Amino acid sequence: MDKNQATGLILFAAVILVYSIFFASTPEIPPVETETTTETAAGEAPQPVAPTEPIAQNDSTLDADRVAKFGALASLTLGEEELFTLENEQIEVAISNQGGAIEEVILKEYKSRDEGPLVLFDEETSTMNLILPGTDGAINLNDLYFQANTSTSENEEGQSTSILTLQASTESGSITQTFSLAEGSYEVKRTLKIDGYQNIFSGGEITFDWEDQIRAHERDLAESRRQTQLNYFTNEGTYDNLGVGDDSESETIEEPVKWVGFSQRFFTAAIITEQEFQNVSISQSTPTDSSFVRNMQTSLTIPMENGELAYSHYFGPDKYKVLKNVTEGFEENVDMGYFFVSWVNKYIIVNLFEFLEKFFNNYGVIIILIVFLIKLALFPLTYKSYMGMAKMRVIKPEIDELKEQYGDDPTKMQQEQMKLFSKLGVSPISGCLPLLLQMPFLFAMFFFFPNAIELRQESFLWAKDLSTYDEFIKLPFTIPFYGSHVSLFTLLMTVSQIVYTHFNNQLTTAAGPMKNLGYIMPVMFMFILNSYPAGLSFYYFVSNVVTFGQQALIKLFVDDEKIRKKVEENKVKNATKKKSKFQQRLEDAMKAAEANKKK
């Protein structure tokens, strides 16, 4: 470097030094930078972040509008966004230092419909806002930048918890947010604490706004929309929802709410509190874009105590047992059916699936085993039903004789039939009652399989996904009420039901329209179930085959001659038997009805 260059540099430095001393108004404070530290010591708390230096009102980095809007918090609105990740083996949650916004949630155990990562929540389609009431107007936490600190804690059982602490502070106070995700959990717990800022924030509550365009994760959009709804649970223990219709729905809930869930067919995103949410409003609508299932929105207020509040988010699958361990009523996000069949799913089928999953990874095999186990448990009822129908079959000649005598007098015919049944020791409902007791199991499956996430993307034979219909043939046209495809499992179910009906008609005394009804119902169900999950049709098909086999086996060991002999013995034994009080009252009632009819 020559003398001229050295002289020039010295003069240039001198000019800058003189200008900075005599002409610059105040020293410029650089934007708040994010520091990230990681603590691995079990249970060690993260170190507090030092307060930001006060910034002069005429600092060149802060415009007048920013200072007017945010006041003492103006310096916290400057910064660069950075994402931090909390994760375990189940989920991965990306959180921004800008407001502590949850930007993305990935469920690691599942895939989307195109076999990519299943992103349950992302910044493009979902927004969450925490809004604090201020003396000069509401302040959205998403306008503030926080410094981050990550750490890990471990409990006595050795379970680790990942923790993210975000802190924004000035001389007037600090705002601290803490996010934690425990090992093996789908819940992100969140706390917020405000120290100071007495003259900035007002009120004892914070407003939470959440909007979500729920992406379509399943191939069958119609079925997904049919089972996607906004659910909530009040502090009074009442579960409700906005329904599953395509029309826009909105509601303002008067009583305090414990949780609000955006529930898809197989997954749920929810906000949960141990205390209560107030002033809850909810709405949902169906978009025209096939990339999305439903648009959902909720706005609610969260009470604060001493500047603190706590709540949590659930991002995970709709597995009944997982949801049941989250909070009260949360398992209602899985539709287990009406009360008279839901007990079958909750206490029997769910546990059977969980048990069999330990030994088998093929869900077609699991469905077959469940059919066999249920049919084995219900075999006494099946046997009793068969015997009841067999008795009615062997006394058919006596019934036909009564029809010839009293066919023109229905009341008299009924009275004589009752006498005949009493004399022969036969009950007309002995064959029907056991079948009715088996009905809850039949109908329970109608609710279980469409909501069983265990079947999602599980293949069996030609079915690529047991949670949706098996498209064996793609039709070039659409058949009304049937669809544009042929489900082979549904066809097999229909054929097996018709064969079973034909076999069953040989064992009963049914005639006329009632006999033909058994052939019409399977055809009707073929239309209904063609677009239902393949797992459901396969279950019904296997169930029909096993039932047919059971009855064929019983027939081999049940001799009609022995049944007839038993009926004759009852006839002799009951010849001198007095009528029971119930029989006498029934007969008197029939006679009274006949007398009134004649009058």
TORZA-748769 format. One record per residue (C-alpha): chain; residue number from 1; x, y, z; residue in one letter. Coordinates in steps of 0.1 Angstrom, whole numbers, plus 5000, padded with zeros to 4 digits. Layout:
# residues N
R  ch    i     x     y     z  aa
R   A  NUM     X     Y     Z   A
...
END
This chain:
# residues 599
R  ch    i     x     y     z  aa
R   A    1  5000  5000  5000   M
R   A    2  5015  5034  4990   D
R   A    3  5014  5067  5010   K
R   A    4  4986  5081  4990   N
R   A    5  4963  5051  4996   Q
R   A    6  4972  5051  5033   A
R   A    7  4965  5088  5036   T
R   A    8  4931  5084  5018   G
R   A    9  4920  5056  5042   L
R   A   10  4930  5076  5072   I
R   A   11  4911  5107  5060   L
R   A   12  4880  5085  5051   F
R   A   13  4880  5069  5086   A
R   A   14  4884  5103  5102   A
R   A   15  4854  5117  5083   V
R   A   16  4832  5088  5094   I
R   A   17  4843  5092  5130   L
R   A   18  4836  5129  5131   V
R   A   19  4802  5124  5115   Y
R   A   20  4792  5097  5139   S
R   A   21  4802  5118  5169   I
R   A   22  4787  5152  5159   F
R   A   23  4760  5145  5134   F
R   A   24  4743  5111  5141   A
R   A   25  4713  5115  5165   S
R   A   26  4718  5083  5185   T
R   A   27  4737  5051  5181   P
R   A   28  4717  5026  5160   E
R   A   29  4706  4994  5177   I
R   A   30  4708  4964  5154   P
R   A   31  4677  4941  5151   P
R   A   32  4671  4915  5178   V
R   A   33  4690  4884  5168   E
R   A   34  4678  4849  5176   T
R   A   35  4701  4828  5198   E
R   A   36  4697  4791  5200   T
R   A   37  4712  4770  5227   T
R   A   38  4707  4734  5235   T
R   A   39  4707  4719  5269   E
R   A   40  4710  4682  5273   T
R   A   41  4711  4680  5311   A
R   A   42  4679  4663  5324   A
R   A   43  4655  4687  5340   G
R   A   44  4677  4717  5336   E
R   A   45  4658  4749  5329   A
R   A   46  4666  4771  5300   P
R   A   47  4686  4803  5308   Q
R   A   48  4667  4835  5307   P
R   A   49  4672  4858  5277   V
R   A   50  4687  4892  5285   A
R   A   51  4663  4922  5280   P
R   A   52  4666  4942  5249   T
R   A   53  4681  4977  5254   E
R   A   54  4656  5005  5252   P
R   A   55  4652  5021  5218   I
R   A   56  4649  5058  5213   A
R   A   57  4616  5069  5197   Q
R   A   58  4635  5086  5168   N
R   A   59  4657  5055  5160   D
R   A   60  4661  5053  5122   S
R   A   61  4651  5015  5123   T
R   A   62  4617  5023  5139   L
R   A   63  4592  5043  5119   D
R   A   64  4567  5065  5136   A
R   A   65  4537  5043  5128   D
R   A   66  4554  5013  5143   R
R   A   67  4562  5032  5175   V
R   A   68  4527  5046  5176   A
R   A   69  4511  5012  5172   K
R   A   70  4534  4991  5194   F
R   A   71  4549  5016  5219   G
R   A   72  4573  4999  5242   A
R   A   73  4570  4967  5221   L
R   A   74  4581  4984  5189   A
R   A   75  4616  4970  5191   S
R   A   76  4602  4935  5193   L
R   A   77  4586  4939  5159   T
R   A   78  4621  4939  5142   L
R   A   79  4638  4906  5134   G
R   A   80  4642  4877  5111   E
R   A   81  4620  4847  5111   E
R   A   82  4635  4814  5121   E
R   A   83  4619  4779  5125   L
R   A   84  4625  4756  5154   F
R   A   85  4615  4719  5155   T
R   A   86  4600  4698  5183   L
R   A   87  4597  4661  5174   E
R   A   88  4594  4626  5186   N
R   A   89  4588  4593  5168   E
R   A   90  4552  4603  5161   Q
R   A   91  4551  4639  5150   I
R   A   92  4573  4668  5139   E
R   A   93  4562  4703  5147   V
R   A   94  4578  4734  5132   A
R   A   95  4574  4766  5153   I
R   A   96  4584  4801  5143   S
R   A   97  4601  4826  5165   N
R   A   98  4578  4852  5150   Q
R   A   99  4549  4851  5175   G
R   A  100  4554  4814  5184   G
R   A  101  4532  4804  5154   A
R   A  102  4529  4767  5147   I
R   A  103  4539  4766  5110   E
R   A  104  4538  4729  5101   E
R   A  105  4529  4695  5116   V
R   A  106  4540  4663  5100   I
R   A  107  4527  4629  5112   L
R   A  108  4556  4605  5107   K
R   A  109  4537  4573  5110   E
R   A  110  4514  4580  5080   Y
R   A  111  4515  4589  5044   K
R   A  112  4494  4612  5023   S
R   A  113  4473  4599  4994   R
R   A  114  4502  4604  4970   D
R   A  115  4525  4585  4994   E
R   A  116  4543  4616  5005   G
R   A  117  4547  4630  5040   P
R   A  118  4514  4636  5057   L
R   A  119  4514  4673  5065   V
R   A  120  4484  4678  5088   L
R   A  121  4490  4715  5094   F
R   A  122  4510  4740  5073   D
R   A  123  4514  4778  5071   E
R   A  124  4499  4780  5036   E
R   A  125  4465  4767  5046   T
R   A  126  4463  4772  5083   S
R   A  127  4467  4802  5105   T
R   A  128  4467  4807  5143   M
R   A  129  4467  4841  5160   N
R   A  130  4470  4850  5197   L
R   A  131  4457  4884  5202   I
R   A  132  4463  4904  5235   L
R   A  133  4440  4933  5244   P
R   A  134  4461  4964  5248   G
R   A  135  4454  4999  5261   T
R   A  136  4461  5014  5227   D
R   A  137  4446  4985  5207   G
R   A  138  4449  4948  5203   A
R   A  139  4484  4933  5198   I
R   A  140  4489  4901  5177   N
R   A  141  4518  4880  5191   L
R   A  142  4526  4871  5155   N
R   A  143  4539  4907  5150   D
R   A  144  4566  4901  5176   L
R   A  145  4599  4883  5173   Y
R   A  146  4612  4861  5201   F
R   A  147  4645  4848  5211   Q
R   A  148  4646  4810  5213   A
R   A  149  4661  4784  5236   N
R   A  150  4657  4747  5232   T
R   A  151  4662  4721  5260   S
R   A  152  4653  4686  5270   T
R   A  153  4640  4673  5303   S
R   A  154  4635  4637  5315   E
R   A  155  4610  4624  5341   N
R   A  156  4615  4597  5367   E
R   A  157  4604  4570  5342   E
R   A  158  4631  4581  5318   G
R   A  159  4606  4596  5293   Q
R   A  160  4621  4627  5276   S
R   A  161  4603  4659  5267   T
R   A  162  4615  4684  5241   S
R   A  163  4611  4720  5252   I
R   A  164  4612  4752  5232   L
R   A  165  4612  4785  5251   T
R   A  166  4605  4818  5233   L
R   A  167  4611  4851  5251   Q
R   A  168  4606  4887  5240   A
R   A  169  4617  4913  5265   S
R   A  170  4623  4950  5270   T
R   A  171  4629  4971  5301   E
R   A  172  4592  4973  5306   S
R   A  173  4587  4935  5309   G
R   A  174  4588  4902  5291   S
R   A  175  4566  4877  5273   I
R   A  176  4576  4841  5276   T
R   A  177  4561  4812  5256   Q
R   A  178  4570  4776  5263   T
R   A  179  4562  4746  5240   F
R   A  180  4568  4710  5251   S
R   A  181  4564  4677  5234   L
R   A  182  4567  4645  5254   A
R   A  183  4580  4612  5240   E
R   A  184  4553  4591  5225   G
R   A  185  4528  4619  5226   S
R   A  186  4507  4638  5199   Y
R   A  187  4501  4667  5223   E
R   A  188  4520  4700  5221   V
R   A  189  4516  4718  5254   K
R   A  190  4518  4755  5254   R
R   A  191  4521  4781  5281   T
R   A  192  4523  4819  5280   L
R   A  193  4534  4843  5307   K
R   A  194  4535  4881  5308   I
R   A  195  4557  4899  5333   D
R   A  196  4553  4936  5335   G
R   A  197  4537  4957  5308   Y
R   A  198  4510  4968  5332   Q
R   A  199  4503  4999  5312   N
R   A  200  4503  4981  5278   I
R   A  201  4481  4951  5282   F
R   A  202  4446  4952  5295   S
R   A  203  4421  4926  5305   G
R   A  204  4425  4891  5319   G
R   A  205  4420  4871  5287   E
R   A  206  4436  4865  5253   I
R   A  207  4418  4858  5220   T
R   A  208  4427  4828  5199   F
R   A  209  4418  4827  5163   D
R   A  210  4423  4796  5141   W
R   A  211  4415  4791  5105   E
R   A  212  4422  4759  5086   D
R   A  213  4417  4747  5050   Q
R   A  214  4419  4710  5056   I
R   A  215  4437  4692  5029   R
R   A  216  4424  4660  5013   A
R   A  217  4446  4632  5025   H
R   A  218  4424  4603  5012   E
R   A  219  4416  4591  4977   R
R   A  220  4379  4590  4983   D
R   A  221  4370  4627  4986   L
R   A  222  4332  4621  4991   A
R   A  223  4337  4597  5020   E
R   A  224  4363  4621  5035   S
R   A  225  4339  4650  5034   R
R   A  226  4311  4628  5048   R
R   A  227  4332  4622  5079   Q
R   A  228  4349  4656  5084   T
R   A  229  4333  4679  5109   Q
R   A  230  4341  4705  5136   L
R   A  231  4335  4690  5170   N
R   A  232  4335  4705  5205   Y
R   A  233  4330  4694  5241   F
R   A  234  4316  4717  5268   T
R   A  235  4326  4719  5305   N
R   A  236  4292  4705  5313   E
R   A  237  4302  4672  5296   G
R   A  238  4282  4677  5264   T
R   A  239  4296  4667  5230   Y
R   A  240  4284  4683  5198   D
R   A  241  4294  4692  5163   N
R   A  242  4284  4713  5133   L
R   A  243  4273  4683  5113   G
R   A  244  4287  4669  5081   V
R   A  245  4265  4686  5055   G
R   A  246  4280  4706  5025   D
R   A  247  4262  4738  5035   D
R   A  248  4280  4765  5055   S
R   A  249  4274  4762  5092   E
R   A  250  4283  4786  5121   S
R   A  251  4274  4787  5158   E
R   A  252  4282  4807  5189   T
R   A  253  4285  4785  5219   I
R   A  254  4270  4800  5251   E
R   A  255  4286  4777  5277   E
R   A  256  4323  4773  5284   P
R   A  257  4341  4748  5262   V
R   A  258  4368  4723  5271   K
R   A  259  4381  4715  5236   W
R   A  260  4375  4723  5199   V
R   A  261  4385  4698  5173   G
R   A  262  4389  4700  5135   F
R   A  263  4383  4663  5129   S
R   A  264  4389  4647  5095   Q
R   A  265  4381  4611  5087   R
R   A  266  4412  4597  5102   F
R   A  267  4430  4627  5118   F
R   A  268  4422  4655  5142   T
R   A  269  4438  4689  5150   A
R   A  270  4424  4704  5182   A
R   A  271  4429  4730  5209   I
R   A  272  4424  4717  5245   I
R   A  273  4423  4733  5280   T
R   A  274  4421  4719  5315   E
R   A  275  4401  4750  5325   Q
R   A  276  4377  4766  5300   E
R   A  277  4374  4785  5267   F
R   A  278  4349  4813  5266   Q
R   A  279  4331  4832  5239   N
R   A  280  4335  4804  5215   V
R   A  281  4324  4808  5179   S
R   A  282  4328  4781  5152   I
R   A  283  4321  4778  5115   S
R   A  284  4327  4755  5086   Q
R   A  285  4321  4754  5049   S
R   A  286  4328  4730  5020   T
R   A  287  4353  4744  4993   P
R   A  288  4348  4738  4956   T
R   A  289  4385  4729  4953   D
R   A  290  4389  4691  4954   S
R   A  291  4423  4695  4971   S
R   A  292  4406  4705  5003   F
R   A  293  4380  4687  5024   V
R   A  294  4366  4714  5045   R
R   A  295  4372  4750  5056   N
R   A  296  4370  4754  5094   M
R   A  297  4373  4784  5118   Q
R   A  298  4371  4790  5155   T
R   A  299  4375  4821  5177   S
R   A  300  4376  4819  5214   L
R   A  301  4390  4836  5245   T
R   A  302  4413  4820  5271   I
R   A  303  4412  4834  5306   P
R   A  304  4445  4845  5321   M
R   A  305  4454  4842  5358   E
R   A  306  4482  4865  5371   N
R   A  307  4493  4870  5335   G
R   A  308  4496  4833  5327   E
R   A  309  4476  4808  5307   L
R   A  310  4481  4772  5295   A
R   A  311  4465  4750  5269   Y
R   A  312  4476  4723  5244   S
R   A  313  4472  4712  5208   H
R   A  314  4465  4677  5196   Y
R   A  315  4478  4668  5162   F
R   A  316  4473  4631  5155   G
R   A  317  4453  4601  5144   P
R   A  318  4417  4593  5153   D
R   A  319  4426  4561  5173   K
R   A  320  4400  4555  5199   Y
R   A  321  4423  4545  5227   K
R   A  322  4448  4573  5219   V
R   A  323  4421  4599  5220   L
R   A  324  4405  4585  5252   K
R   A  325  4438  4592  5270   N
R   A  326  4440  4629  5259   V
R   A  327  4411  4645  5278   T
R   A  328  4375  4640  5287   E
R   A  329  4352  4633  5258   G
R   A  330  4380  4635  5232   F
R   A  331  4373  4600  5220   E
R   A  332  4341  4613  5205   E
R   A  333  4361  4625  5175   N
R   A  334  4358  4588  5164   V
R   A  335  4322  4579  5155   D
R   A  336  4316  4545  5171   M
R   A  337  4279  4545  5162   G
R   A  338  4247  4550  5181   Y
R   A  339  4245  4541  5218   F
R   A  340  4229  4507  5213   F
R   A  341  4259  4495  5191   V
R   A  342  4288  4517  5202   S
R   A  343  4295  4495  5232   W
R   A  344  4304  4467  5208   V
R   A  345  4330  4488  5191   N
R   A  346  4344  4505  5222   K
R   A  347  4348  4475  5244   Y
R   A  348  4351  4445  5220   I
R   A  349  4362  4453  5185   I
R   A  350  4388  4480  5194   V
R   A  351  4404  4456  5219   N
R   A  352  4403  4427  5195   L
R   A  353  4420  4447  5168   F
R   A  354  4447  4458  5193   E
R   A  355  4453  4423  5205   F
R   A  356  4455  4407  5170   L
R   A  357  4478  4435  5157   E
R   A  358  4505  4421  5181   K
R   A  359  4506  4388  5161   F
R   A  360  4495  4397  5126   F
R   A  361  4503  4425  5103   N
R   A  362  4479  4416  5075   N
R   A  363  4445  4433  5082   Y
R   A  364  4426  4410  5059   G
R   A  365  4437  4381  5081   V
R   A  366  4428  4401  5112   I
R   A  367  4393  4407  5098   I
R   A  368  4388  4370  5092   I
R   A  369  4400  4361  5127   L
R   A  370  4376  4387  5142   I
R   A  371  4347  4372  5123   V
R   A  372  4356  4337  5136   F
R   A  373  4360  4349  5172   L
R   A  374  4327  4368  5172   I
R   A  375  4309  4339  5155   K
R   A  376  4324  4315  5180   L
R   A  377  4312  4337  5209   A
R   A  378  4277  4340  5194   L
R   A  379  4274  4303  5185   F
R   A  380  4250  4295  5213   P
R   A  381  4226  4321  5200   L
R   A  382  4230  4308  5165   T
R   A  383  4223  4273  5176   Y
R   A  384  4192  4284  5196   K
R   A  385  4180  4304  5166   S
R   A  386  4183  4274  5143   Y
R   A  387  4165  4251  5168   M
R   A  388  4137  4276  5171   G
R   A  389  4133  4277  5133   M
R   A  390  4135  4239  5132   A
R   A  391  4106  4236  5157   K
R   A  392  4085  4260  5137   M
R   A  393  4093  4240  5106   R
R   A  394  4082  4206  5120   V
R   A  395  4049  4220  5132   I
R   A  396  4041  4236  5099   K
R   A  397  4014  4209  5091   P
R   A  398  3995  4219  5122   E
R   A  399  3998  4256  5114   I
R   A  400  3986  4250  5078   D
R   A  401  3956  4231  5092   E
R   A  402  3947  4261  5114   L
R   A  403  3949  4284  5083   K
R   A  404  3924  4262  5065   E
R   A  405  3900  4263  5094   Q
R   A  406  3903  4300  5105   Y
R   A  407  3919  4317  5075   G
R   A  408  3890  4341  5072   D
R   A  409  3891  4351  5108   D
R   A  410  3926  4365  5117   P
R   A  411  3917  4371  5154   T
R   A  412  3905  4335  5158   K
R   A  413  3935  4323  5139   M
R   A  414  3958  4341  5162   Q
R   A  415  3941  4327  5193   Q
R   A  416  3943  4292  5180   E
R   A  417  3979  4296  5170   Q
R   A  418  3988  4307  5206   M
R   A  419  3970  4277  5220   K
R   A  420  3989  4254  5196   L
R   A  421  4023  4269  5205   F
R   A  422  4015  4265  5242   S
R   A  423  4004  4229  5238   K
R   A  424  4034  4219  5217   L
R   A  425  4059  4239  5238   G
R   A  426  4071  4260  5209   V
R   A  427  4078  4297  5210   S
R   A  428  4073  4317  5177   P
R   A  429  4100  4341  5187   I
R   A  430  4126  4315  5198   S
R   A  431  4142  4317  5163   G
R   A  432  4140  4355  5160   C
R   A  433  4152  4366  5195   L
R   A  434  4187  4352  5192   P
R   A  435  4191  4369  5158   L
R   A  436  4180  4402  5173   L
R   A  437  4207  4398  5200   L
R   A  438  4233  4394  5173   Q
R   A  439  4222  4426  5154   M
R   A  440  4244  4450  5175   P
R   A  441  4275  4432  5162   F
R   A  442  4262  4434  5126   L
R   A  443  4254  4472  5128   F
R   A  444  4285  4480  5149   A
R   A  445  4308  4471  5119   M
R   A  446  4289  4496  5097   F
R   A  447  4304  4524  5119   F
R   A  448  4337  4508  5128   F
R   A  449  4352  4500  5094   F
R   A  450  4346  4535  5078   P
R   A  451  4364  4551  5108   N
R   A  452  4392  4525  5114   A
R   A  453  4425  4542  5108   I
R   A  454  4441  4508  5112   E
R   A  455  4429  4499  5077   L
R   A  456  4441  4531  5061   R
R   A  457  4464  4523  5031   Q
R   A  458  4465  4486  5041   E
R   A  459  4462  4462  5011   S
R   A  460  4446  4427  5009   F
R   A  461  4442  4406  4978   L
R   A  462  4431  4430  4950   W
R   A  463  4421  4458  4974   A
R   A  464  4449  4484  4976   K
R   A  465  4433  4502  5005   D
R   A  466  4409  4485  5029   L
R   A  467  4397  4518  5042   S
R   A  468  4381  4527  5008   T
R   A  469  4363  4508  4981   Y
R   A  470  4381  4482  4960   D
R   A  471  4378  4494  4924   E
R   A  472  4379  4460  4907   F
R   A  473  4364  4474  4874   I
R   A  474  4363  4510  4864   K
R   A  475  4331  4518  4845   L
R   A  476  4331  4543  4816   P
R   A  477  4298  4556  4829   F
R   A  478  4280  4563  4862   T
R   A  479  4251  4542  4874   I
R   A  480  4227  4562  4896   P
R   A  481  4230  4553  4933   F
R   A  482  4257  4528  4924   Y
R   A  483  4287  4547  4911   G
R   A  484  4312  4544  4883   S
R   A  485  4331  4514  4896   H
R   A  486  4325  4478  4906   V
R   A  487  4336  4466  4941   S
R   A  488  4343  4429  4939   L
R   A  489  4341  4425  4977   F
R   A  490  4306  4440  4976   T
R   A  491  4295  4416  4948   L
R   A  492  4308  4386  4968   L
R   A  493  4290  4398  4999   M
R   A  494  4258  4402  4978   T
R   A  495  4261  4367  4963   V
R   A  496  4269  4351  4996   S
R   A  497  4238  4368  5012   Q
R   A  498  4215  4356  4985   I
R   A  499  4228  4320  4988   V
R   A  500  4224  4322  5026   Y
R   A  501  4189  4335  5022   T
R   A  502  4180  4307  4999   H
R   A  503  4194  4281  5024   F
R   A  504  4176  4298  5053   N
R   A  505  4143  4298  5035   N
R   A  506  4144  4260  5034   Q
R   A  507  4146  4260  5072   L
R   A  508  4117  4285  5079   T
R   A  509  4080  4287  5073   T
R   A  510  4083  4321  5056   A
R   A  511  4061  4325  5025   A
R   A  512  4049  4352  5002   G
R   A  513  4064  4387  5003   P
R   A  514  4084  4379  5035   M
R   A  515  4102  4351  5017   K
R   A  516  4111  4373  4987   N
R   A  517  4123  4402  5009   L
R   A  518  4154  4382  5018   G
R   A  519  4165  4383  4982   Y
R   A  520  4157  4420  4977   I
R   A  521  4177  4433  5007   M
R   A  522  4212  4420  4995   P
R   A  523  4207  4437  4962   V
R   A  524  4198  4470  4980   M
R   A  525  4229  4467  5001   F
R   A  526  4250  4461  4970   M
R   A  527  4241  4496  4958   F
R   A  528  4246  4511  4993   I
R   A  529  4280  4495  5001   L
R   A  530  4296  4497  4966   N
R   A  531  4314  4529  4977   S
R   A  532  4320  4519  5013   Y
R   A  533  4353  4506  5026   P
R   A  534  4364  4473  5012   A
R   A  535  4371  4461  5048   G
R   A  536  4334  4464  5056   L
R   A  537  4322  4444  5026   S
R   A  538  4349  4418  5032   F
R   A  539  4338  4415  5068   Y
R   A  540  4302  4409  5058   Y
R   A  541  4312  4384  5031   F
R   A  542  4333  4364  5055   V
R   A  543  4305  4366  5081   S
R   A  544  4280  4352  5057   N
R   A  545  4302  4324  5047   V
R   A  546  4309  4314  5083   V
R   A  547  4272  4317  5093   T
R   A  548  4263  4295  5063   F
R   A  549  4289  4270  5075   G
R   A  550  4277  4270  5110   Q
R   A  551  4241  4263  5100   Q
R   A  552  4252  4236  5076   A
R   A  553  4272  4220  5104   L
R   A  554  4242  4222  5128   I
R   A  555  4219  4207  5102   K
R   A  556  4242  4176  5101   L
R   A  557  4237  4170  5138   F
R   A  558  4200  4181  5142   V
R   A  559  4174  4155  5132   D
R   A  560  4139  4168  5124   D
R   A  561  4125  4134  5136   E
R   A  562  4140  4139  5171   K
R   A  563  4126  4174  5172   I
R   A  564  4092  4161  5161   R
R   A  565  4093  4135  5188   K
R   A  566  4101  4161  5214   K
R   A  567  4072  4183  5203   V
R   A  568  4048  4153  5206   E
R   A  569  4061  4147  5241   E
R   A  570  4054  4183  5250   N
R   A  571  4019  4179  5235   K
R   A  572  4011  4150  5258   V
R   A  573  4027  4167  5288   K
R   A  574  4009  4200  5283   N
R   A  575  3975  4185  5276   A
R   A  576  3963  4189  5312   T
R   A  577  3985  4219  5319   K
R   A  578  3967  4250  5331   K
R   A  579  3972  4283  5313   K
R   A  580  3996  4307  5328   S
R   A  581  3984  4341  5340   K
R   A  582  4001  4357  5310   F
R   A  583  3985  4334  5285   Q
R   A  584  3951  4339  5301   Q
R   A  585  3955  4377  5300   R
R   A  586  3966  4376  5264   L
R   A  587  3937  4354  5254   E
R   A  588  3912  4377  5273   D
R   A  589  3927  4407  5255   A
R   A  590  3923  4391  5221   M
R   A  591  3887  4382  5229   K
R   A  592  3880  4418  5240   A
R   A  593  3895  4431  5208   A
R   A  594  3874  4408  5188   E
R   A  595  3842  4418  5207   A
R   A  596  3850  4455  5201   N
R   A  597  3855  4448  5165   K
R   A  598  3821  4432  5162   K
R   A  599  3804  4461  5180   K
END
